Amino acid sequence: MPNANCSWFKWAVLSVTLLAAVFGRLLQGQSAPSIHVGGVEVSGIPEDWSHQYVVFSNPGTEEEAIQNGKHEQWQRIVNEPRYVFQQMKRIAPVQGPAAADVEYRSRWISEASDPRTSLDVPEESAEPDIFFPSPRQPIFRIKRIVRSGIKRDWSQPLGGPGLATGHFPAKYSFVSPGAASCSDYVVFPTGAAGSSTQATIVAFTKLYLGTGGCAASNPAIYWAYNTGTGAIANLSPVLSLDGTQVVFVQTSSSVASLVILKMANSGGTVSTPAAATSVSAGSYRACTAPCYTAIPLNGSPADSNSAPFYLYDGSDTLYLGDNSGKLHQFSGIFSGTPAETTASGWPVTVSTKALNSPVYDSGGSTLVFVTDAGGYLISVTTTGSTRSVLTSNQLVCGTAGFVGPVLVDSSQEDVYAFIGYGCDVTPGNSFINRFQAGTSISGGYGANYVSFGNSGTNTTSTINRVGTFDNLYFAGSGTTGNLYACVNGVMYQISVASLSGTTTFTANTFNTAVSTVSSASTCSRVTEFLGVKANTTLTAGIAAGGLSQITVTVASTTGMAINDYIQIDSEIMSIITVNSTTSLLVNRGQGGTTSASHSSGAAVQDVQDWLFMSVVANGNVAGCTGACVYNYLVTGGNSSGFPTAGLAATGGSSGIIIDNNSTTQPGAQQIYYSTLGGNTAVQASQAALK
């Protein structure tokens, strides 16, 4: 499908990526224009656990939505901030009203810099710098930052075990996912009991090293606070749209509280936390940062598994589960007076077992989906004066039940439940069951499911954490590409085209196991990220259809190679030959994408689609043994694969947060996690840039 937005957007997005090194200077002056989406104002880009569990396949243009009878749902999606965040992170077209603001913001950033500014690059690169003689007619001479594989850039002690298994840090980008601002920060709960000598939660800044205005050494403590003596925080935190507040769960004396914190550049350390004032919920909005309020959950339950899910749609609403099987709703989190809702059926008892993190479907259903430790999937209505609660058949018969949330594509209204030890036979296979959000889940197993065919290596303790889609899926309309999941040290690939039908089938084993195949080799959640290896623009338009092989004329082929993949709008092409410094011979319409027309000046991205995961033990490939983090390159939707690199991670890793796709700022393109057995927060480079 051709890009529905004007060519300015294509050039603007590209400019954001290439001008990363000057953003530190920009941010010290006037701020970039905000993006208005769905009634809220977006100044930066938050990244937390929820952005990996609610995703959006391509919703298409407004005209297509009208033709398909889905205009109302389309409007909900394109006015959802998470959709806009996703598209910006993927360097993909934004549909709907926010497209104009995204375009203007990108153009403003590119024009705010001296057009002839030279971007600093690593000394090891022998190629010329990048110059911009005119923001409207760029000449690109691109340098690449070369790395040798996953490399730990820094690790910082947390004083405690850090994040609980399956939970994530949170990252804030001040400018764009295509850029690396020196002011960006990442937040980690420490997992240790708070005291005068131990922070409960900490944020690191100066994440990137070296030139472009960033620090000569890194990282630095942005702030470190004790938010309650004896209190422990180890679940995924969530950031406000403007990056000035964070909300998280902490437990003290077996009672869980929702903590909302206003941050300041307070410094301190993990062992000498800075002072933050504790105030009542009624006084929180007017308090001076750093300050926080802690609101005990109604009924005083514990919460071992459920992180808060925040609605960025302007309602200022948040959902949270607990160990007693209740789902809670809060309001006034970041802009009002924080309070738990105790009317209209809230909190609602949905299970007798502990709940995992809830996920809100921002498509047509407006339901909250939550799983429990008993192995059931539950849906809860969020509108009206009463709650309607529906429960599936038992899906997991293993000892732990579900160990994480579901994956929701709000564009397709599909809900995916990941099952470690299924209820089919003994021992049970692993499964992915697909439900449709707009259809009752009561007493069902979903629209269809896929078996991993692995009952011979499963035990009742086998875990299947939520997987991820590849870029071929996001570039398409929900029927292309693949879904990936890892069980017992084995990565599986599931064709979305098959899973979107009504029949059942067996998943494809994607690679040689990265470890001894057993339930002791538990995998983390699989995280996907579309990295950028090189950027350029089309210097001649391309017509739709035509030959499967064509010559593409671009401003520069620097950094591109045979077998690489380029993405123009939503079409992916594979490079057959690099003809010259300005010409590529390519295969069109790769990975299920459609051959489409592209105008001169359109952004051309040499993309690398990465998967990241870890095993808690028994790793034995890609130069890493024991507990390891691994990555895979799956740009073309390969039907088999092997990790590109491995990195030791004591005890395995928490959930992995991805940084950005800046190709110019040294020390950028990072991943963040805490080690499950090493008590450290880690920043590591994503992968080698080939």
N, C-alpha and C positions, 0 to 999 in steps of 0.2 A: 504494500500500500504506500503510495507516495506521501511525502510529508505535507500535511495540510497547512502548515504554517509557512510564513514567508521566508525568503532566503536570508533575511537579516538574522533570524533566529539561528540558522545553521552556522553562520559566521560568528554570531555572538557566543554561542556555546563553545565553539572552538577557541575563541579569544580567552574565555575564562580559564581553559586548561593551560594555554601557552603562557599566560601572564602570571602564573602562580607566584613566581619569585618576587614580584613587586607588590603583592597584596599586603605584606606586613607594613609597608610604607603607607598604602592607601588607608589601612584601618586606623592608623594613628591620626588621620585627618577626618574628612567627611565620610560618613558611612555610606555604603552602597544602598541604592533604593530598595525598599521593601517589596515583597511580593504579596499581593492580596489574593487570597483563595478561600472560598467558602465563608466569607465574613470575618476572617482573621488575617492578621498581618504577620508575615514571615520575614524575619531579619537574618536568620542563620539556619543551619540544617542540623537538627538533633538526630542522633542515631542510637536506638536502644533495642532491646530484645524484640519489641513488638513489630518493628519494621521488617523483621525476618519471618514473621508468622502471618501477617496480613500483606498480600501482594496483589498486583494488578496486571493481568495480561492485557494486551493492547485493546483498549475500548473502541478504537476506530474513530472516525470523524462523526460530527453531529449528524450529518446527512445520512450516514450509514446507520446510525442508531435510530433515526426516525424511520428509515425504510424497514428496519428489523423490529420495529415496535418496542424498542428499549430506550426511548428518549429519557424517560424519568430516571431510570437506573443510570444511564450515561451521565446525566446531570449530577447525580449524587457522587459518582466516581470522580469526575473531573474537578469537582469542588471539594474533594477530600485532600487535605494537606499531605497525607501519606502517599497518595498517588503522585503529587507533584514532586515530593522528595525523591520517590523512586525513579521517576523519569530523569530528574536532574543528575542523580547518582549514576544512571545508566547512559548519560549523554544521549538521551532519546527525546523525540518530539513530545511536547506537552500539548494536550488537547484542552479545549475549553477556555473560559475567561482568563485564567491565570497565564495563558501562553503569552499575552502581550506584556505582562509584568516581567515574566522570565526573560523575554527578549530584551526589554528595556534595561533590566538590571545588568544583563550580560554586556550589552552595548555600552552602558555607562562605565562599567569596570574597564573595558578595553580602551575607551576614549579618555578615561581619567589618568592614564599613564602617558608618559612621554612617548610618542610613536616611535622614537628612535632609541628607546631604552634597551640596553643590552642586558640580557638575562644571564645571571651567573650560573655556571655549570661546573661539574667536577673537573679537576685538573687532568684526570686520566683520559677524558674525551679529547680527541684530536680534531674534531670537526668544528666548523665555525659557529659563532653564536647566532641567536635568533634576533632579527631586527624587523621592525614594522615601519616601512616607509609611509604607509597610509592605513588607517583602520578599515577603509573600504576596499583596498586592493593590497592585501598582505602578500609579502614574499616570505616564504618559510624556508629556513635552513635549520633543521631540527637536530638537536643533540639528544642522545639517549643516556640515561643514567644506568650504568651497567652493574649488575649484581651477580653473585655467583650462586644464588639459591636462597632458601629461607635462612635468615641469619638473625640471631638475637641482637637487637640494637641496644636495648637496655632492659634491666630488670630491677625492680624496687621492692624491698621488704614491706610487707603489710602488717607484720606483728601478729597475724592470725592466719587462719586457713583461706581467707579470701572468699571468693564467690562459691556458693553451693554448686554441686554438679548440675550442669544444664542451664545455669544462669549466666548473665552477660554483664560486662561493664557498659558504660554509656559514653558516647563521644559527641562533642559539639564542634561543628565547623562554622566559622564566622562568615565565610564568603560563599564557598561553593564546594560541592563534592569533587569538582575538577581542579580544585586549588588547595594549597596548603598554607594556611595563615599561621603565622608564628604565635598567634593568640589562642589557637585551638586548644581544647583541653579534653581529658578523659577522666571519668569518675569510677572509682573502685570502692565498694564496701570492703572492710578489712576482715570480717568474720570473727573478730576478737571482741571480748567484753570491753565496753567503753570505760575509761577511767581518766584520771589526770595525766596518766602516762601512756594512754593508748587511745588512738582515734577510732571511731566506729566507721568513718567514711573519709575518703581522701580523694583529691583531684590533682592530676599532674598537668602542667602546661610546658611550654617550650619543648614541644614534642619532637621537632625536627632540628637537625643539626646543621650548622654551618651557614652558608651564604644565603642571600635573599632576605637579609634582615633578621634571620633567626639566630639563636644563641650559639656561642662557641662551644658550650657544653650543655648537655641536657640529660634528663628532664629537670624541671623545677617543681616544687610544691606550690600549687595555686592556692589551695587551702586544705587543712586537715582539722576535723572537728570531732569532739566527743559529744554525742547527742543523747547520752543517758548512761549514768554509771551502772555497769552490769548489763547494759543493753547490747544485743548482738544483731548486726545487719549483714546478711550474706545473700540476699536475693537481688534480682536485677533492678537497678534504679532507672528512673525516667526523668528526662529533662524538659524544661519549658521551651516554648517556641523562641523566646528571646535569649535563652541560655543563662538566665540569671537565677533560676530556681531548680531544685531537684526534689523529687518525691521518691520515697522508698519505704520499705517495711523493716521494722526492727522488733525484736522480741526481748522482753524483760520479765523474768519470773513466770515464764510460760504464757505470757499475755502479749499478743501482737499489737503493734501500734503503727498507724500510718504517719510518717514523718514528712513534713513539707519544710524545706530549708531555703532561705535566701542566702546566696553565697556572696562572698567578697574576696578580694585578693589579699587574704589574711596571712598567707604563709603558714608557719608552724611546721611540724613534722609528724610522722606517725606516732612517735614516742613522746612528743611534746605538742599535743594538739592546741591550736589557737582557740581563743574563747569565742563561743557563739551563745547568744542569749536565748534561753528557753522562755516562750511566751504562751499564753492561752490561744486557742483557736480564734477567739473573738478579737484578740489584739494582734494577730499575725499580720494582717494586711498592712497595718500602719507601722510595724516594727522596722528598725533600721538594721540592714545587713551588716554583719552576719547574725542571723537569728533563725529560730525554727520553732515549730509547734509539733507535738506528738499527740495523736488522737487514738486512744485505745479502740479497738474494734468492738462493736456492739456485741454484748454477751461475753466479752473477755476471752475469746478463743486464742489458741496458738495458730501460727501460720508457718509451716515448714517449706512450702512448695510454691505458693502463689505470689507472683509479682504483680504490681499494679498495671492495669491497662488504661491509658489516658486517651480521651477523645480530643483531638486537636481541632475539632470542627467548630469551636466557639462555645460549645455547651459547658466547657470547663468541668466535665464529668469524668469520673474514674470508676473502674470496676476492680474488685479484688475478692479472691476466695479465701477460705480458711480451713483449718484441720477438722472442724466439726461438720463440714459439708454445707456451709452457708456461703452464699454469694452476696457481697456488699456493694452498695453504690455510694459514692461520695460526690459532692459538688463544691464549687468555689475553690478549686485546688490552687490555681495559679493567678486568678484575677479577682476572686471574691472572698467570702469568709468560709474557710474550709469547714465542712461538716459532713457527717454521715447521714444519709437519707434513712429515716425511720418511719416513713409513710408509704402508701401504695404498695404494700407487700414487701418492702425492703427492711432488713436483709431477708432473703428468701432461702429456705432450706431446700437444697436440690439433691442432697445425697446424705448418707450416713458415714461416708468416707472422706478423707482429706482431698481437697481440690487442688488442681494445678492452676497455672495462670490462665485467666479467661481471655478470650479473643472476641472482639466485636466485629461483626460483619457490616461494613459501611456501604455495601451494595444495596440490594432491594429488601433484604429480610430484616435488617436492623436488630438481629438476634445476637445474644452473647452465647458463645459455645465454650464449654468447659468440660474437661475430663476429670475422672476421679481415680483414687487408689484401688477401687473395686473393679476397674476395667470397663467403665461405662462412659459413653459420650452423652452430654446433656445440653439441651438448648433452652434458653430463657428469654422471654420477651422483655423488651425495654420500654415499650410504649403502653399507654393506658393506665388505669388505676389499679389493676391487679396483674400478678405475674402468672404466666402460663409456662409450666416446666414439662418438657418432654425428654424421655430417656430411651436410648437405644437398647438393643440386646447387649448382653455381656460380650465384649470384643476381646478383652485380654484375660487370660486365665492363669497368667504367671503370678508369682508371689507379690510383685510390686504393683500390679495393675498398670494403669497409665503412669508414665513418669514425666510427662510434659504436655504442652498444649497441642492443639490441632493447627494445621496449616490451612488458611482460607484465601482463596482467590475471589475477591469481591467483584471482579469484572465478570467472571463466569458463574459466580454463586456456587462454587464448589468447596467442600470441606473435606480435608484429607486427614484421616486418623491413622497413626503409625503404631503397629502392634508387634510386640516382641515375641510373645508366646501366645499364639492364638487358641481359640476354644474349639478347634476342629477335631484334632486327634491327639493322642498322647504318644510321643512328645509332639507339641504343636508347632506348626509352621509360623513364620513371621508373615505379616500382611500389611498392605495399605488398603484401607476401605475408603471409598469415595462416597460422600453424601452430598445431596443438593440442598443448599441453604433454604430454598423456598419450599421444600417438601418436608413433611413431618418425618422426624427420625424415630418416632415412637416404636419401640419393639423391633427395629429393623437393623439390617447389616449394611445399609447404604445402597446406592444405585448399582455399584459393582465393586470388585476388589481384585487385588493382585496378590498371588502367593509367591513367597520367595523360594519355596520348595526346599527349605533348609531344616526340616524337622529332625534330620539325623544328627545335626550338630547343636540343636537347641536344648536348653534345660529350662526349668520354670523360672530361673533368674535371668533369662535372656532379655535384653533391652533393645528396643528399636526407637531411637529418638527421631524427632521430626527431620525430614530431609529437605531438599531444595530443588527448584527448577533451574535449568540452564538458560543462557541468553536466547537460544533458539525459541524457547517458550515465550519469553517476554516480548520478543520482537514480533511474534505471531499473534493470532487472535484466540489463543487458548487451546489449539488443537495440534500445535507443532512442538518439537523439542522433546525434552526428557525430564523425568523426575529421578533424583538420586537419593539413596539412603544407605546407611552402613550398619550392619549387624554382625556381631562376633568377629570383627576385623575384616569383613568382606564388604566391598562396595557393590551396590546393585544399581542397575539402570532400568528405568521403566518408561516405555514409550507413552507419551501423553495421548497420542492418537488412539492407542489401544485402551488406555485407562478411561478415556472419555466416552467409550461405548457402553454396552450393557452386558458384555460377556466377561468372564474371568479368565485369567491367563497367568503364566509364570514369568517372573522378572528375569532379566538378563544379568548374570554375574558379570560385573564390569571389569574386574581386574583380578590378578593373582592376589590372594589375601595379603594384607600388609602385616599380618601377625599370625600366630598360631590361632586356628579357627576354634574358638570356644567362647562360652559366656563370660570367661574371665578377661576376654579381650574386648571389653565394652567400648563402643565408639561414642564420640561426642555427636552433637548435632552437626550435620553437614551444612556449611555456609558457602554461598556462591558470591562471586564478585566479578564484574566486567571491568578488567583493567585495560588501560590504553598504552600501547607500545610506542606509537607515533601518530602524529596528527598532520593533516594537510587539507587542501580543498580541491574540488573539481575546477578545472579551467575550461572545460567544455561540457555541455549538457549531455545526458544519456536518455535515449528514448526507451519507453517500456517495450517488453517483448524482444523480438529479434533473436540474434544468435546466442547460444549458450556461452560461447567464448567471445569476448569483445576486448578491445583496447580502451583503457580508461586513461584519460589525460589529467594529470594532477599538478599542483604547484611544485611538489617535491616528493621523491620516493625515498628520501633518506630514512634509514631505520627499518625499511620494509624488505621482506625476503620471500623467496619461493615457499609455498605452503602456508604462509601467513593468511589471515582472514581480515578483510576490510569490511566495515559497515558504513553504508550510506543511507541515511534515513532509516527505514526498517529492513532494507535488503542487505543480505550478507553475501560476499563474493570471496572466492579463494584465489590467491595469486598463483598463476601458472609460471609467469616469467616477469622479472623486472627488466623491461626493455631498455630503459634509459633513466636519467635523473628526473624525468617528468612523465614517464609512460609505463603502464602496467598492462599485462595480458592477464585476464581474469576469467574464471568460471562464474556465471551469474546464478542468482537464486539458490544459494546453498542452504543446507540445513532446513529445508522446508519453507524458506522465505520466498517471496514472490518477486519476480522481475518487474521493476517499476521505473517510471521516469524520474530523473533527478536533474535539477537545474545547475547551471554553472555557478560556482561559489558555494555549493553544498559542502558541509563538513564531511571529511573522509577520516575515519578512525581505523587504525590498525589495532584490532582488539584481541585481547587474550581473556578467555573465560576461565576463571579459576574456581576450583572447589577446595575448601579447607576442612579438615577434620582431625581428630586425634583418637588414639587408643590409650587406655589406662595401663596396659601391660602387653608384653609379648611382641612388640613391634620388631620387625626383622628385615626391613627393606629400605632402599633409598638412603643408605648411610646412617640410619638411626635404629637402635635396638632398645627394647623395653617400652617405656611410656613415651610416645612421640606425637608430634604434630606433623601431618602430611598434607601435601597439596597435589592437585591434579589439573592438567590443562585439557579442557573439554570444548574448545571453541567450535569445532566442527561437528559436535555431537557424536564423537567417536563411539563405536560399539564395544570397544575394549580399551583398557587404559592401565597405566601404572604411575605411581606417584613421581612427580618431578624431583621433589626434595623432601627431606625429613629433618626434624629438629627435636632434640630431647626436651621433654616437658614432664618434670617429676610428678608422678601420679596421674598424668594426663592433663587436659586443659578444661577450663570452663568453656562456656560458649564464646565464640570468636566474633569480635566486632571488626569490621573492615574500615579502613581509613578513607582514602581518596585515590584518584587516578591521575594525580599531578605527574607530568613527565619532566618537569623542569626544576622542582625544588629538591635539592639533596636531602636525604633522610625522610622523604615522603613515601607514599605507597606502603602503608604499614598495616599490620594486624595487631589486635590487643586482646589479652586474656589473662587470667590468673591461673597459676599451676595448682592442681588439686592437692598435691602433696608437698609443695615447696614453699608455700606461704609468700609468693611473690607475684607482683604485677609485671607483665611482660609486654614489651613492644618488639615486634620482629618484622623484618621486611617481607613483603608478600611472596616474592619469587624472583628468579632471574628474568631479566628483560632481554629477550634474544633479538 
